[in-house]
Amino acid sequence: MVKLSFGISKFGAGVVFALLIRVASATPIVLRYPYISFSSQPSAPVHGITPSLLLQQLNELKNSGYTFVRAESLPLGKKSQTNKTVIVCFDATNPLFMKEVLPILHVLHVPAVVGVIGHRVGAYDKPNLSWAELRTLAKDPSISLAIEGDQLDIPLPGDPQGDLQPAATTRAWLGNQAGYEREKVYRARVTADLQRSELRFEQHLGMRAHLILWPNGKFNDVCTQIAAGLGITSSLGQQGWLDAQGRPVMSLLVIDKGISPWALVHDMAAKSQQMQHQPVRLMHVNLDYVYDKRPAQETDNLKKLLKRIRQSDVNTVYLQAFADPDGNGAADAVYFPNRHLPVRQDLFNHVAWSIKKYTHVRHVYAWMPLLAWQLPSHDEAAKDVVVTLPNKPNYVSTGYPRLSPFSLSARAVIRDIYVDLSHHAHFNGILFHDDITLSDYEDDSSFARATYLSWGLPGTVAEIRLHPELMPMWTLLKTDTLDNLALDMARIVRGDHPGLLTARNLYAQVVLHRKSEEWYSQSLESSLARFDYTAIEAMPYMEQAHDHTVFYRDLFDRVRSYPQGLLKTIFELQAKDWRQNGDPIPSTVLASTVCMLYSWGVLNVGYIPDDPFRNSPDLEVLRPALDHQCIIQSQGNHG
């Protein structure tokens, strides 16, 4: 399997954006050109590329052995015989396409897909091809025409803050009185838009469309289902080329800035042959630091956060989506509209969108509990909680009130919360909190007991504990139950966010001591196999480790013993000492730790939390370390 990720070529100033997606090594590549600039300037513009650069790129690809094919000529869903098959796509095009781009395609014998946005055709203020020109292209054997919707290119308000977001995937904010667009209305709007687009296509071109290019690449399962119902058999979005069921069958490169032909060939070869991994540099952000009842102060807080993110050079943010005002470890409220919990403020989408829009961060994850929800007392599932037996050895005491994963009512509530998050926010990853755990004295609820009996085990925790030989099976089945529930929630969210990445927190003790899997119902091996990333809480202060360097080294040695262990593990460091009233860890110590981990071969590092009000950590100290500008120093017992 190959993962494609954002890449910045070392051979040129341009940027090629390749979205993270699991594809087979022989999967064809789609080159999508959102915009062709017709500037006479020799240098590439800020957005798009010039026809002359397009000519050079396509010619270099042909010289490098790439084959360009029509979309219809390749059976979608099947592997090609080569990893050098390319389909070229152009979004709703500039009026000069016929004079500038089409001759290039003809000379090089390159077929292409051309998008059509209904409301733009024939509009004086919206540059596009005319219907007459599109009819000419429809007769061209090298051109495949695709719809891009009728008005789906026009963004809509996606939250009370007025962020304009993709029309195809946004449940529009209709104002304080009307609230959000209801799901039925949203689906009807997208359906009507695609129907209008198909009708225009058929009326003016005398043919039905079988391809769709989603504006800005944004789509979801609702979109692909509606398109399939209209006879559109495949589509192109941010995750590549999709079949009628929305399954990715081709990978994608979006070329929206100038890049040299040689750099493009190099990047395509690298992405076709091997995973090009970009190490994770992670900042864990508490949304509580942004939230404020005073709008002006909240705006100022957000500006401060965005500035820090830009200064930090991190490429990934874990953004808190829940609130725990009473500090008992369970979420009392959330920062997004939902059916079950109070909304502290509808803020998560606005901050996540702002991070993506105003910083260089590649991935924004919604940081969410799985079980640690403190539901209002009137909710029927509020009492369906994990039951813990008295535990004298006290190996594990998470302190989290949790809903029982064995309760159908609790699982339904958790599902609703994740559905509501997916409908009302734009992000591209989920971080599951460290509440995905059951100790070796949990869960003794009636729901759990019934499940244990169905597994062929004794019906109570006390009885199971009387049989040491049953403990491994019990631990494994509990671990699978927790992991499967998390992955079920990820699948639900992925319906609105194709290409969604998954990460989960893991306690350090689970990594360091095999016996701890029994104490936590967590497994490093299972986590590495089933989640995109495992964020290990590498926190020696919290663990009260005597020698911090030895603590880190033991974690490192255990992680690297697994295939892809280092590739898929994030070492998440603590920026505060919670055992000392939350005092900041010295930034020099944090930076030195990062450098030490890098020197051993750690790829992915991060820290929690970022405190913009106390400049903790000091980014002038930490950023050079994150960027591998390290001077390794002996850390002794403090690293």
MOMO-V696826 format. One record per helix or strand of 3 or more residues. SS is the DSSP state (a for helix, b for strand). FROM is the first residue (numbers start at 1). TO is the last residue. If there is no record, write none. Layout:
ss={SS:SS}
from={FROM:FROM}
to={TO:TO}
This chain:
ss={b:b:a:a:b:a:a:b:a:a:b:a:b:a:a:b:b:b:a:b:a:a:b:a:b:a:b:a:a:a:b:a:a:a:b:a:a:b:a:a:b:a}
from={15:29:51:71:85:97:102:112:118:131:143:183:211:215:221:234:240:248:261:281:287:295:316:348:363:408:429:446:461:468:501:508:516:524:533:540:548:569:578:587:604:619}
to={17:33:63:73:90:100:108:116:120:139:147:205:213:217:229:237:243:254:273:285:289:312:320:358:368:423:432:454:465:494:507:512:520:530:537:543:560:574:580:600:608:626}
